[in-house]
Amino acid sequence: MSDNLTEIDEECPGYESDGETREPVIVTAEGTELYEHFRFEADKGQQLLRVDKFLVAHMPKASSRNRIQQAAEAGCIIVNGKAVKSNYRVKPGDVVQIVMDRPRYEFEIVAEDIPLEIVYEDDTVLVVNKPAGLVVHPGHGNYSGTLVNALAWHFRDNPDYDVTDPRLGLVHRIDKDTSGLLVVAKTPDAKTDLGRQFFNKTTKREYVAVVWGIPEPSEGRIEGNIGRNPKDRLQMTVLPPDDPNGKHAVTHYSVIEPLTYVSVVKCVLETGRTHQIRVHMKHMGHPLLNDVRYGGDEILRGTTAAKYRQFVRNCFEVCPRQALHARTLGFVHPATRREMFFTCDIPADMSAMIERWRRYSPND
């Protein structure tokens, strides 16, 4: 995590992204999103006091001093906008925050026996193929039944893995209704190393999407700063280049298979913004099929014939979510330093919808 935090956004603390509540978001100079969990302001009479002792005094039931020191080690304690270590001495007027790379867990994480498709696991990392519909982190309205609850069950007999430890766990996220690969760090060093790889854009992330229309040219680069849509706070959008609320975002795309009124597209992320592929493809005029949030649940190409409209509705019933799958994930193993690549098949719902479009003929 950077030592310099450039923005604190508290305008919309209840912003929800596909079922995951977002607390006030702090954005580092590198564009990494962090979530504020606690905030305290030292009063005018505050005597110099180590920040770990200060926090224990202000939240005695919430955390132990050891846990707070772990948070500081992970770069999760910031004072006046800068990350500090546990020996930092708080002075009058200091603003102390505890931040993490995930939303705040409002309740104790309960281990739940939720099936996981584990693609790979060793002592350092775990790679999982998340199904569509599974929320990643617990949050408002989703206190159970999440990927984190499933991980708590998977690691229930591992004394070295604490699902609430900010130094461990998921290194990145995908939306609730997007399927595909995610990597979990099982050690602090692994999470630090993998986080650095994601920041330096050396990971390989390839997605498959089904979009309305056939993009022209058939391959290209989409560059557009992404931020919250001022007209709809549940959406992200491409903002003007000079808008300070936009974050640099680049997506590379290529058409894999054109199919009459839709096409199967490969998208490779250069950056990792919220809803990036969904926003960029809509910006191009090619929203993802059945993407309710970004208008892809409307019939945007084809005819007005009742038979065609029924065909599209049937496709949406087969794949009742945005048609997006994180198919490939590549990174350098934090311990062995070997390059590793993982691929998972397009799930049954997307495959079935694609097959229907392959068989479709406007003359039927």
URMOMO-V404781 format. One record per run of one state. SS is the DSSP state (2 for helix, 1 for strand, 0 for the rest). FROM is the first residue (numbers start at 1). LEN is the number of residues. Records with the same first field share a line. If there is no record, write none. Layout:
SS = FROM-LEN / FROM-LEN
This chain:
0 = 1-4 / 10-6 / 18-2 / 22-3 / 29-4 / 42-7 / 59-6 / 74-3 / 80-2 / 84-5 / 91-4 / 101-16 / 122-3 / 131-8 / 140-2 / 143-4 / 155-14 / 171-8 / 186-2 / 200-4 / 213-6 / 224-2 / 230-2 / 239-8 / 248-2 / 260-2 / 270-6 / 284-4 / 289-3 / 295-11 / 319-5 / 333-6 / 344-4 / 360-5
1 = 5-5 / 16-2 / 20-2 / 25-4 / 33-9 / 49-2 / 77-3 / 82-2 / 89-2 / 95-6 / 117-5 / 125-6 / 139-1 / 142-1 / 169-2 / 179-7 / 204-9 / 219-5 / 226-4 / 232-7 / 247-1 / 250-10 / 262-8 / 288-1 / 324-9 / 339-5
2 = 51-8 / 65-9 / 147-8 / 188-12 / 276-8 / 292-3 / 306-13 / 348-12
